[in-house]
Amino acid sequence: MDRISLGNDEFEGHNNSYVLEDPDGDELALVDTGVATPDVRDDLREGLADRGYEFADVDAIVLTHFHVDHAGLAGEIQDASGATVYVHEADAPLVEQDAEATAALHERRRAFLDEWGVPEGPKSELLAFVDASSRLEGEPVDATPIEDGDAIAVGGRTLEAVHAPGHAAGLCCFELVDGPETADDDTAFVGDALLPVYTPNVGGADVRVERPLEQYLTTLRTIADRDYDRVWPGHRDPITDPSGRATTIVDHHRERTENVLDVLADHGPANPWTVSAHLFGDLDGIHIVHGPGEAYAHLDHLRHEGIVEFDDGEYRLLEDAGELDLDHVVAADD
């Protein structure tokens, strides 16, 4: 198993594509492919060539989720090789570029932008960015849908799909349950469920996710409970203390919840765009949806916990919210 580091100027940068080679040389698989830009295509081609391969040699592709910086080149590689492309059933229609699924995603995003109170200027900028980013999707994929618990035999290994929603509805970790690496480590490919530097966006990264913060906290609990020795993320370097990193991200969301509550206490009822402005300041590009989406994820979680209410486009603290136990409100355990 080997890692090819890919450039990525459009989003958070430093994507990874993982190369799984059958020790007998009979099968080649990739976990994620990078975004469909000329520079990243060259990065991936050169990385494979350094290992004696080309796109036509790829037998299988495993996608952690549908975002273009992870799935963009999958269709092109499949066209060249006939590779089987595995992705969770929730994300399969989007990597297949199904017109109905894509239109529904865009419609839901526009509806949330309105509900979140995003002004016309930033909204137009965001929608123009999204429209321009459609070129990064690459060729459509003929996907093989998978679900939680499925075992996939690729590249001389067996991977177990572990559904890990929050950042995306169909995001999956893929635990190595059989292969050369399993003798020494319990390990997994985790996509954007766990990152070594950034905290994965929830709320804005995939507006299809219901109760995004609640689902992501459950994902963090799943990763911590599995107690991996190391994991291989979708961006940057391996994480050698995954349970500790998961706990750190839970602490981050607890602190962010405090900040959201402070905004409501200090400034009164507010919509997600206003809360986002207090949390993150001015935003551009994809962050125009990520910022208020993150604020919404926390506000929505607080609403379900009975701490705030939503009325006439704004969230307000309930008078009887009382003294809050944030360890309960934002927790990584049952």
Secondary structure, DSSP 8 states (H G I E B T S, - for coil): -EEEEE--SSSS--EEEEEEE-TTSS-EEEE----SSHHHHHHHHHHHHHTT--GGG--EEE-S-S-HHHHTTHHHHHHHH--EEEEETTTHHHHTT-HHHHHHHHHHHHHHHHHTT--HHHHHHHHHHHHHHGGGG-S---EEEE-TT-EEEETTEEEEEEE--SSSTT-EEEEEEESGGGGT--EEEEETSS-SSS----SSS-TT-SSHHHHHHHHHHHHHHHT-SEEEESBSS-BS-HHHHHHHHHHHHHHHHHHHHHHHHHH-SB-HHHHHHHHH-S--TTHHHHHHHHHHHHHHHHHHTTSEEEETTEEEE-TT--S--HHHHS-S--
